[in-house]
Each structure stands twice: as structure tokens, then as C-alpha cells.
Amino acid sequence: MQVICLEEEAFYALVEQVVARLKERNGQEKDKWISDEEAMRLLNIKSKTTLQKLRDEGKIRFSQPQKKIILYDRDSVETYLERNARNPF
């Protein structure tokens, strides 16, 4: 086992760099419009038919920029999940 010793100032500088990198990585903007695969992953569903049902019933927003391309609004999907969340007893 190796032991690495750092001066206090160097240690805190290293910690600040790690925190900055984590914020940078986690703070990346997420795409507003997501693919059907990503929407299905967020909703934890396996069927495109279920996704189409949610779309047809107006439960989640979507955009169809081309005939065979359908994109889903990430905020709408997350809002749908929040609306259907149940609190424990």
C-alpha cells in the first residue's frame, strides 16, 4: 500500500479541482428534445406502443420535425413522472 502525503494547501486545491470538474460534468445542459429510446428509458417502458399511447392521449409533449422522426420534450416526460408519483403512507 502506498501513502501519499499532501500539504494542507495542496490538499484543498485538489479538492476544489475535483469539485469543479464534478460540477462541470453534472452541470451540462441536457437536451430539451429527446429520442424515443431516451424517453422510453426515462419512463422505464419497453414498448413503443405505450409511448405512442402517452403521446396520443396528450400526456407527454412531442415534436415531429420530419415524417418518421418524433422527438419528446424531456421536461414533459419528467413532469408526467412527477404527476404520477405517489407518496408513501
PDB file as gemmi writes it, atoms N, CA and C in Angstrom:
CRYST1    1.000    1.000    1.000  90.00  90.00  90.00 P 1                      
ATOM      1  N   MET A   1       0.849  -1.167   0.000  1.00  0.00           N  
ATOM      2  CA  MET A   1       0.000   0.000   0.000  1.00  0.00           C  
ATOM      3  C   MET A   1       0.898   1.234   0.000  1.00  0.00           C  
ATOM      4  N   GLN A   2       0.524   2.219  -0.792  1.00  0.00           N  
ATOM      5  CA  GLN A   2       1.273   3.459  -0.853  1.00  0.00           C  
ATOM      6  C   GLN A   2       0.531   4.550  -0.094  1.00  0.00           C  
ATOM      7  N   VAL A   3       1.289   5.378   0.571  1.00  0.00           N  
ATOM      8  CA  VAL A   3       0.720   6.503   1.294  1.00  0.00           C  
ATOM      9  C   VAL A   3       1.203   7.778   0.611  1.00  0.00           C  
ATOM     10  N   ILE A   4       0.264   8.644   0.303  1.00  0.00           N  
ATOM     11  CA  ILE A   4       0.598   9.915  -0.340  1.00  0.00           C  
ATOM     12  C   ILE A   4       0.329  11.031   0.656  1.00  0.00           C  
ATOM     13  N   CYS A   5       1.326  11.831   0.895  1.00  0.00           N  
ATOM     14  CA  CYS A   5       1.188  12.956   1.827  1.00  0.00           C  
ATOM     15  C   CYS A   5       1.087  14.253   1.035  1.00  0.00           C  
ATOM     16  N   LEU A   6       0.166  15.103   1.434  1.00  0.00           N  
ATOM     17  CA  LEU A   6      -0.005  16.413   0.800  1.00  0.00           C  
ATOM     18  C   LEU A   6      -0.018  17.485   1.872  1.00  0.00           C  
ATOM     19  N   GLU A   7       0.509  18.615   1.501  1.00  0.00           N  
ATOM     20  CA  GLU A   7       0.376  19.754   2.401  1.00  0.00           C  
ATOM     21  C   GLU A   7      -1.090  20.170   2.414  1.00  0.00           C  
ATOM     22  N   GLU A   8      -1.500  20.820   3.469  1.00  0.00           N  
ATOM     23  CA  GLU A   8      -2.901  21.204   3.621  1.00  0.00           C  
ATOM     24  C   GLU A   8      -3.378  22.063   2.445  1.00  0.00           C  
ATOM     25  N   GLU A   9      -2.574  23.014   2.032  1.00  0.00           N  
ATOM     26  CA  GLU A   9      -2.931  23.902   0.931  1.00  0.00           C  
ATOM     27  C   GLU A   9      -3.100  23.120  -0.375  1.00  0.00           C  
ATOM     28  N   ALA A  10      -2.205  22.187  -0.641  1.00  0.00           N  
ATOM     29  CA  ALA A  10      -2.278  21.369  -1.855  1.00  0.00           C  
ATOM     30  C   ALA A  10      -3.506  20.462  -1.817  1.00  0.00           C  
ATOM     31  N   PHE A  11      -3.812  19.930  -0.621  1.00  0.00           N  
ATOM     32  CA  PHE A  11      -4.987  19.068  -0.473  1.00  0.00           C  
ATOM     33  C   PHE A  11      -6.268  19.815  -0.822  1.00  0.00           C  
ATOM     34  N   TYR A  12      -6.438  21.017  -0.259  1.00  0.00           N  
ATOM     35  CA  TYR A  12      -7.655  21.786  -0.516  1.00  0.00           C  
ATOM     36  C   TYR A  12      -7.725  22.255  -1.971  1.00  0.00           C  
ATOM     37  N   ALA A  13      -6.591  22.534  -2.579  1.00  0.00           N  
ATOM     38  CA  ALA A  13      -6.577  22.898  -4.001  1.00  0.00           C  
ATOM     39  C   ALA A  13      -7.034  21.718  -4.848  1.00  0.00           C  
ATOM     40  N   LEU A  14      -6.585  20.520  -4.496  1.00  0.00           N  
ATOM     41  CA  LEU A  14      -7.000  19.313  -5.209  1.00  0.00           C  
ATOM     42  C   LEU A  14      -8.502  19.075  -5.049  1.00  0.00           C  
ATOM     43  N   VAL A  15      -9.001  19.232  -3.830  1.00  0.00           N  
ATOM     44  CA  VAL A  15     -10.435  19.055  -3.579  1.00  0.00           C  
ATOM     45  C   VAL A  15     -11.248  20.048  -4.403  1.00  0.00           C  
ATOM     46  N   GLU A  16     -10.814  21.282  -4.474  1.00  0.00           N  
ATOM     47  CA  GLU A  16     -11.527  22.292  -5.274  1.00  0.00           C  
ATOM     48  C   GLU A  16     -11.544  21.924  -6.748  1.00  0.00           C  
ATOM     49  N   GLN A  17     -10.448  21.384  -7.251  1.00  0.00           N  
ATOM     50  CA  GLN A  17     -10.401  20.970  -8.650  1.00  0.00           C  
ATOM     51  C   GLN A  17     -11.365  19.820  -8.912  1.00  0.00           C  
ATOM     52  N   VAL A  18     -11.421  18.869  -7.995  1.00  0.00           N  
ATOM     53  CA  VAL A  18     -12.340  17.733  -8.154  1.00  0.00           C  
ATOM     54  C   VAL A  18     -13.783  18.214  -8.140  1.00  0.00           C  
ATOM     55  N   VAL A  19     -14.110  19.088  -7.215  1.00  0.00           N  
ATOM     56  CA  VAL A  19     -15.476  19.621  -7.124  1.00  0.00           C  
ATOM     57  C   VAL A  19     -15.821  20.390  -8.400  1.00  0.00           C  
ATOM     58  N   ALA A  20     -14.903  21.179  -8.913  1.00  0.00           N  
ATOM     59  CA  ALA A  20     -15.141  21.949 -10.136  1.00  0.00           C  
ATOM     60  C   ALA A  20     -15.405  21.023 -11.316  1.00  0.00           C  
ATOM     61  N   ARG A  21     -14.638  19.951 -11.416  1.00  0.00           N  
ATOM     62  CA  ARG A  21     -14.851  19.001 -12.517  1.00  0.00           C  
ATOM     63  C   ARG A  21     -16.184  18.283 -12.402  1.00  0.00           C  
ATOM     64  N   LEU A  22     -16.570  17.914 -11.186  1.00  0.00           N  
ATOM     65  CA  LEU A  22     -17.859  17.264 -10.998  1.00  0.00           C  
ATOM     66  C   LEU A  22     -19.003  18.202 -11.354  1.00  0.00           C  
ATOM     67  N   LYS A  23     -18.902  19.456 -10.957  1.00  0.00           N  
ATOM     68  CA  LYS A  23     -19.936  20.433 -11.304  1.00  0.00           C  
ATOM     69  C   LYS A  23     -19.995  20.626 -12.802  1.00  0.00           C  
ATOM     70  N   GLU A  24     -18.853  20.663 -13.445  1.00  0.00           N  
ATOM     71  CA  GLU A  24     -18.791  20.839 -14.895  1.00  0.00           C  
ATOM     72  C   GLU A  24     -19.452  19.670 -15.601  1.00  0.00           C  
ATOM     73  N   ARG A  25     -19.146  18.461 -15.161  1.00  0.00           N  
ATOM     74  CA  ARG A  25     -19.698  17.263 -15.802  1.00  0.00           C  
ATOM     75  C   ARG A  25     -21.194  17.135 -15.555  1.00  0.00           C  
ATOM     76  N   ASN A  26     -21.620  17.339 -14.304  1.00  0.00           N  
ATOM     77  CA  ASN A  26     -23.032  17.188 -13.947  1.00  0.00           C  
ATOM     78  C   ASN A  26     -23.872  18.390 -14.346  1.00  0.00           C  
ATOM     79  N   GLY A  27     -23.247  19.520 -14.542  1.00  0.00           N  
ATOM     80  CA  GLY A  27     -23.975  20.729 -14.873  1.00  0.00           C  
ATOM     81  C   GLY A  27     -24.215  20.909 -16.363  1.00  0.00           C  
ATOM     82  N   GLN A  28     -23.826  19.924 -17.154  1.00  0.00           N  
ATOM     83  CA  GLN A  28     -24.027  20.045 -18.592  1.00  0.00           C  
ATOM     84  C   GLN A  28     -25.515  20.124 -18.898  1.00  0.00           C  
ATOM     85  N   GLU A  29     -25.833  20.989 -19.834  1.00  0.00           N  
ATOM     86  CA  GLU A  29     -27.225  21.144 -20.239  1.00  0.00           C  
ATOM     87  C   GLU A  29     -27.723  19.855 -20.886  1.00  0.00           C  
ATOM     88  N   LYS A  30     -28.871  19.431 -20.479  1.00  0.00           N  
ATOM     89  CA  LYS A  30     -29.484  18.257 -21.101  1.00  0.00           C  
ATOM     90  C   LYS A  30     -30.299  18.724 -22.288  1.00  0.00           C  
ATOM     91  N   ASP A  31     -30.382  17.878 -23.306  1.00  0.00           N  
ATOM     92  CA  ASP A  31     -31.154  18.220 -24.494  1.00  0.00           C  
ATOM     93  C   ASP A  31     -32.624  18.372 -24.133  1.00  0.00           C  
ATOM     94  N   LYS A  32     -33.256  19.413 -24.682  1.00  0.00           N  
ATOM     95  CA  LYS A  32     -34.685  19.614 -24.439  1.00  0.00           C  
ATOM     96  C   LYS A  32     -35.497  18.527 -25.131  1.00  0.00           C  
ATOM     97  N   TRP A  33     -35.113  18.175 -26.346  1.00  0.00           N  
ATOM     98  CA  TRP A  33     -35.835  17.180 -27.134  1.00  0.00           C  
ATOM     99  C   TRP A  33     -35.031  15.887 -27.155  1.00  0.00           C  
ATOM    100  N   ILE A  34     -35.689  14.785 -26.800  1.00  0.00           N  
ATOM    101  CA  ILE A  34     -35.009  13.505 -26.706  1.00  0.00           C  
ATOM    102  C   ILE A  34     -35.649  12.485 -27.646  1.00  0.00           C  
ATOM    103  N   SER A  35     -34.885  11.455 -27.976  1.00  0.00           N  
ATOM    104  CA  SER A  35     -35.366  10.406 -28.879  1.00  0.00           C  
ATOM    105  C   SER A  35     -36.363   9.501 -28.159  1.00  0.00           C  
ATOM    106  N   ASP A  36     -37.007   8.643 -28.939  1.00  0.00           N  
ATOM    107  CA  ASP A  36     -37.956   7.711 -28.338  1.00  0.00           C  
ATOM    108  C   ASP A  36     -37.246   6.725 -27.407  1.00  0.00           C  
ATOM    109  N   GLU A  37     -36.020   6.324 -27.761  1.00  0.00           N  
ATOM    110  CA  GLU A  37     -35.278   5.408 -26.890  1.00  0.00           C  
ATOM    111  C   GLU A  37     -34.996   6.052 -25.529  1.00  0.00           C  
ATOM    112  N   GLU A  38     -34.590   7.319 -25.544  1.00  0.00           N  
ATOM    113  CA  GLU A  38     -34.300   8.023 -24.299  1.00  0.00           C  
ATOM    114  C   GLU A  38     -35.578   8.227 -23.486  1.00  0.00           C  
ATOM    115  N   ALA A  39     -36.674   8.577 -24.152  1.00  0.00           N  
ATOM    116  CA  ALA A  39     -37.958   8.752 -23.456  1.00  0.00           C  
ATOM    117  C   ALA A  39     -38.404   7.439 -22.815  1.00  0.00           C  
ATOM    118  N   MET A  40     -38.240   6.345 -23.556  1.00  0.00           N  
ATOM    119  CA  MET A  40     -38.615   5.036 -23.015  1.00  0.00           C  
ATOM    120  C   MET A  40     -37.733   4.663 -21.830  1.00  0.00           C  
ATOM    121  N   ARG A  41     -36.460   5.024 -21.873  1.00  0.00           N  
ATOM    122  CA  ARG A  41     -35.557   4.741 -20.764  1.00  0.00           C  
ATOM    123  C   ARG A  41     -35.973   5.538 -19.527  1.00  0.00           C  
ATOM    124  N   LEU A  42     -36.280   6.829 -19.707  1.00  0.00           N  
ATOM    125  CA  LEU A  42     -36.699   7.662 -18.581  1.00  0.00           C  
ATOM    126  C   LEU A  42     -38.003   7.162 -17.966  1.00  0.00           C  
ATOM    127  N   LEU A  43     -38.922   6.725 -18.807  1.00  0.00           N  
ATOM    128  CA  LEU A  43     -40.225   6.247 -18.337  1.00  0.00           C  
ATOM    129  C   LEU A  43     -40.186   4.792 -17.868  1.00  0.00           C  
ATOM    130  N   ASN A  44     -39.062   4.130 -18.134  1.00  0.00           N  
ATOM    131  CA  ASN A  44     -38.888   2.715 -17.795  1.00  0.00           C  
ATOM    132  C   ASN A  44     -39.962   1.848 -18.453  1.00  0.00           C  
ATOM    133  N   ILE A  45     -40.180   2.085 -19.736  1.00  0.00           N  
ATOM    134  CA  ILE A  45     -41.101   1.254 -20.503  1.00  0.00           C  
ATOM    135  C   ILE A  45     -40.332   0.601 -21.644  1.00  0.00           C  
ATOM    136  N   LYS A  46     -40.841  -0.515 -22.129  1.00  0.00           N  
ATOM    137  CA  LYS A  46     -40.150  -1.271 -23.178  1.00  0.00           C  
ATOM    138  C   LYS A  46     -40.869  -1.198 -24.523  1.00  0.00           C  
ATOM    139  N   SER A  47     -42.106  -0.729 -24.519  1.00  0.00           N  
ATOM    140  CA  SER A  47     -42.938  -0.781 -25.711  1.00  0.00           C  
ATOM    141  C   SER A  47     -43.101   0.594 -26.354  1.00  0.00           C  
ATOM    142  N   LYS A  48     -42.862   0.652 -27.658  1.00  0.00           N  
ATOM    143  CA  LYS A  48     -43.106   1.892 -28.386  1.00  0.00           C  
ATOM    144  C   LYS A  48     -44.603   2.179 -28.464  1.00  0.00           C  
ATOM    145  N   THR A  49     -45.401   1.134 -28.350  1.00  0.00           N  
ATOM    146  CA  THR A  49     -46.853   1.314 -28.366  1.00  0.00           C  
ATOM    147  C   THR A  49     -47.309   2.081 -27.131  1.00  0.00           C  
ATOM    148  N   THR A  50     -46.720   1.785 -25.991  1.00  0.00           N  
ATOM    149  CA  THR A  50     -47.052   2.507 -24.759  1.00  0.00           C  
ATOM    150  C   THR A  50     -46.645   3.968 -24.886  1.00  0.00           C  
ATOM    151  N   LEU A  51     -45.482   4.199 -25.481  1.00  0.00           N  
ATOM    152  CA  LEU A  51     -45.017   5.566 -25.692  1.00  0.00           C  
ATOM    153  C   LEU A  51     -45.975   6.310 -26.631  1.00  0.00           C  
ATOM    154  N   GLN A  52     -46.426   5.639 -27.680  1.00  0.00           N  
ATOM    155  CA  GLN A  52     -47.368   6.252 -28.610  1.00  0.00           C  
ATOM    156  C   GLN A  52     -48.695   6.542 -27.912  1.00  0.00           C  
ATOM    157  N   LYS A  53     -49.131   5.659 -27.028  1.00  0.00           N  
ATOM    158  CA  LYS A  53     -50.376   5.871 -26.281  1.00  0.00           C  
ATOM    159  C   LYS A  53     -50.269   7.136 -25.427  1.00  0.00           C  
ATOM    160  N   LEU A  54     -49.150   7.310 -24.730  1.00  0.00           N  
ATOM    161  CA  LEU A  54     -48.940   8.514 -23.922  1.00  0.00           C  
ATOM    162  C   LEU A  54     -48.958   9.766 -24.793  1.00  0.00           C  
ATOM    163  N   ARG A  55     -48.372   9.653 -25.959  1.00  0.00           N  
ATOM    164  CA  ARG A  55     -48.347  10.772 -26.906  1.00  0.00           C  
ATOM    165  C   ARG A  55     -49.754  11.074 -27.427  1.00  0.00           C  
ATOM    166  N   ASP A  56     -50.472  10.039 -27.828  1.00  0.00           N  
ATOM    167  CA  ASP A  56     -51.823  10.216 -28.387  1.00  0.00           C  
ATOM    168  C   ASP A  56     -52.807  10.764 -27.358  1.00  0.00           C  
ATOM    169  N   GLU A  57     -52.628  10.395 -26.089  1.00  0.00           N  
ATOM    170  CA  GLU A  57     -53.525  10.871 -25.028  1.00  0.00           C  
ATOM    171  C   GLU A  57     -53.136  12.260 -24.532  1.00  0.00           C  
ATOM    172  N   GLY A  58     -52.065  12.821 -25.080  1.00  0.00           N  
ATOM    173  CA  GLY A  58     -51.641  14.166 -24.703  1.00  0.00           C  
ATOM    174  C   GLY A  58     -50.970  14.230 -23.345  1.00  0.00           C  
ATOM    175  N   LYS A  59     -50.446  13.126 -22.877  1.00  0.00           N  
ATOM    176  CA  LYS A  59     -49.819  13.101 -21.559  1.00  0.00           C  
ATOM    177  C   LYS A  59     -48.372  13.585 -21.599  1.00  0.00           C  
ATOM    178  N   ILE A  60     -47.731  13.448 -22.763  1.00  0.00           N  
ATOM    179  CA  ILE A  60     -46.376  13.976 -22.929  1.00  0.00           C  
ATOM    180  C   ILE A  60     -46.297  14.742 -24.246  1.00  0.00           C  
ATOM    181  N   ARG A  61     -45.518  15.813 -24.241  1.00  0.00           N  
ATOM    182  CA  ARG A  61     -45.360  16.643 -25.434  1.00  0.00           C  
ATOM    183  C   ARG A  61     -44.370  15.999 -26.396  1.00  0.00           C  
ATOM    184  N   PHE A  62     -44.592  16.248 -27.673  1.00  0.00           N  
ATOM    185  CA  PHE A  62     -43.673  15.742 -28.685  1.00  0.00           C  
ATOM    186  C   PHE A  62     -43.612  16.706 -29.849  1.00  0.00           C  
ATOM    187  N   SER A  63     -42.596  16.507 -30.667  1.00  0.00           N  
ATOM    188  CA  SER A  63     -42.430  17.292 -31.884  1.00  0.00           C  
ATOM    189  C   SER A  63     -42.116  16.311 -32.999  1.00  0.00           C  
ATOM    190  N   GLN A  64     -42.637  16.603 -34.168  1.00  0.00           N  
ATOM    191  CA  GLN A  64     -42.391  15.732 -35.313  1.00  0.00           C  
ATOM    192  C   GLN A  64     -41.811  16.574 -36.453  1.00  0.00           C  
ATOM    193  N   PRO A  65     -40.482  16.820 -36.411  1.00  0.00           N  
ATOM    194  CA  PRO A  65     -39.865  17.674 -37.416  1.00  0.00           C  
ATOM    195  C   PRO A  65     -39.872  17.068 -38.818  1.00  0.00           C  
ATOM    196  N   GLN A  66     -39.896  15.748 -38.904  1.00  0.00           N  
ATOM    197  CA  GLN A  66     -39.999  15.052 -40.183  1.00  0.00           C  
ATOM    198  C   GLN A  66     -40.950  13.887 -40.019  1.00  0.00           C  
ATOM    199  N   LYS A  67     -41.387  13.343 -41.143  1.00  0.00           N  
ATOM    200  CA  LYS A  67     -42.415  12.306 -41.112  1.00  0.00           C  
ATOM    201  C   LYS A  67     -42.104  11.154 -40.157  1.00  0.00           C  
ATOM    202  N   LYS A  68     -40.891  10.636 -40.177  1.00  0.00           N  
ATOM    203  CA  LYS A  68     -40.565   9.466 -39.360  1.00  0.00           C  
ATOM    204  C   LYS A  68     -39.725   9.796 -38.127  1.00  0.00           C  
ATOM    205  N   ILE A  69     -39.585  11.068 -37.822  1.00  0.00           N  
ATOM    206  CA  ILE A  69     -38.800  11.469 -36.654  1.00  0.00           C  
ATOM    207  C   ILE A  69     -39.727  12.112 -35.623  1.00  0.00           C  
ATOM    208  N   ILE A  70     -39.783  11.499 -34.461  1.00  0.00           N  
ATOM    209  CA  ILE A  70     -40.582  12.044 -33.367  1.00  0.00           C  
ATOM    210  C   ILE A  70     -39.645  12.255 -32.185  1.00  0.00           C  
ATOM    211  N   LEU A  71     -39.650  13.461 -31.658  1.00  0.00           N  
ATOM    212  CA  LEU A  71     -38.836  13.801 -30.502  1.00  0.00           C  
ATOM    213  C   LEU A  71     -39.749  14.153 -29.338  1.00  0.00           C  
ATOM    214  N   TYR A  72     -39.297  13.865 -28.134  1.00  0.00           N  
ATOM    215  CA  TYR A  72     -40.115  14.070 -26.948  1.00  0.00           C  
ATOM    216  C   TYR A  72     -39.500  15.148 -26.064  1.00  0.00           C  
ATOM    217  N   ASP A  73     -40.349  15.952 -25.449  1.00  0.00           N  
ATOM    218  CA  ASP A  73     -39.917  17.024 -24.567  1.00  0.00           C  
ATOM    219  C   ASP A  73     -39.504  16.420 -23.230  1.00  0.00           C  
ATOM    220  N   ARG A  74     -38.220  16.551 -22.886  1.00  0.00           N  
ATOM    221  CA  ARG A  74     -37.690  15.963 -21.647  1.00  0.00           C  
ATOM    222  C   ARG A  74     -38.459  16.482 -20.429  1.00  0.00           C  
ATOM    223  N   ASP A  75     -38.741  17.792 -20.392  1.00  0.00           N  
ATOM    224  CA  ASP A  75     -39.466  18.374 -19.260  1.00  0.00           C  
ATOM    225  C   ASP A  75     -40.854  17.777 -19.122  1.00  0.00           C  
ATOM    226  N   SER A  76     -41.502  17.528 -20.249  1.00  0.00           N  
ATOM    227  CA  SER A  76     -42.838  16.949 -20.246  1.00  0.00           C  
ATOM    228  C   SER A  76     -42.815  15.527 -19.676  1.00  0.00           C  
ATOM    229  N   VAL A  77     -41.805  14.759 -20.054  1.00  0.00           N  
ATOM    230  CA  VAL A  77     -41.672  13.393 -19.553  1.00  0.00           C  
ATOM    231  C   VAL A  77     -41.426  13.419 -18.045  1.00  0.00           C  
ATOM    232  N   GLU A  78     -40.539  14.304 -17.588  1.00  0.00           N  
ATOM    233  CA  GLU A  78     -40.247  14.402 -16.158  1.00  0.00           C  
ATOM    234  C   GLU A  78     -41.461  14.895 -15.379  1.00  0.00           C  
ATOM    235  N   THR A  79     -42.217  15.828 -15.949  1.00  0.00           N  
ATOM    236  CA  THR A  79     -43.439  16.316 -15.303  1.00  0.00           C  
ATOM    237  C   THR A  79     -44.469  15.197 -15.195  1.00  0.00           C  
ATOM    238  N   TYR A  80     -44.601  14.400 -16.239  1.00  0.00           N  
ATOM    239  CA  TYR A  80     -45.524  13.263 -16.227  1.00  0.00           C  
ATOM    240  C   TYR A  80     -45.164  12.304 -15.091  1.00  0.00           C  
ATOM    241  N   LEU A  81     -43.871  12.030 -14.927  1.00  0.00           N  
ATOM    242  CA  LEU A  81     -43.437  11.140 -13.846  1.00  0.00           C  
ATOM    243  C   LEU A  81     -43.747  11.745 -12.478  1.00  0.00           C  
ATOM    244  N   GLU A  82     -43.507  13.026 -12.317  1.00  0.00           N  
ATOM    245  CA  GLU A  82     -43.787  13.705 -11.045  1.00  0.00           C  
ATOM    246  C   GLU A  82     -45.282  13.706 -10.720  1.00  0.00           C  
ATOM    247  N   ARG A  83     -46.108  13.958 -11.743  1.00  0.00           N  
ATOM    248  CA  ARG A  83     -47.562  13.988 -11.536  1.00  0.00           C  
ATOM    249  C   ARG A  83     -48.084  12.635 -11.070  1.00  0.00           C  
ATOM    250  N   ASN A  84     -47.439  11.579 -11.513  1.00  0.00           N  
ATOM    251  CA  ASN A  84     -47.909  10.229 -11.197  1.00  0.00           C  
ATOM    252  C   ASN A  84     -47.151   9.595 -10.039  1.00  0.00           C  
ATOM    253  N   ALA A  85     -46.312  10.364  -9.369  1.00  0.00           N  
ATOM    254  CA  ALA A  85     -45.584   9.851  -8.208  1.00  0.00           C  
ATOM    255  C   ALA A  85     -46.519   9.735  -7.015  1.00  0.00           C  
ATOM    256  N   ARG A  86     -46.327   8.720  -6.235  1.00  0.00           N  
ATOM    257  CA  ARG A  86     -47.155   8.501  -5.042  1.00  0.00           C  
ATOM    258  C   ARG A  86     -46.266   8.632  -3.816  1.00  0.00           C  
ATOM    259  N   ASN A  87     -46.765   9.322  -2.805  1.00  0.00           N  
ATOM    260  CA  ASN A  87     -46.050   9.436  -1.535  1.00  0.00           C  
ATOM    261  C   ASN A  87     -46.306   8.208  -0.682  1.00  0.00           C  
ATOM    262  N   PRO A  88     -45.313   7.801   0.102  1.00  0.00           N  
ATOM    263  CA  PRO A  88     -45.531   6.655   0.987  1.00  0.00           C  
ATOM    264  C   PRO A  88     -46.484   7.046   2.115  1.00  0.00           C  
ATOM    265  N   PHE A  89     -47.052   6.080   2.738  1.00  0.00           N  
ATOM    266  CA  PHE A  89     -48.032   6.317   3.802  1.00  0.00           C  
ATOM    267  C   PHE A  89     -47.439   7.027   4.955  1.00  0.00           C  
TER     268      PHE A  89                                                      
END                                                                             
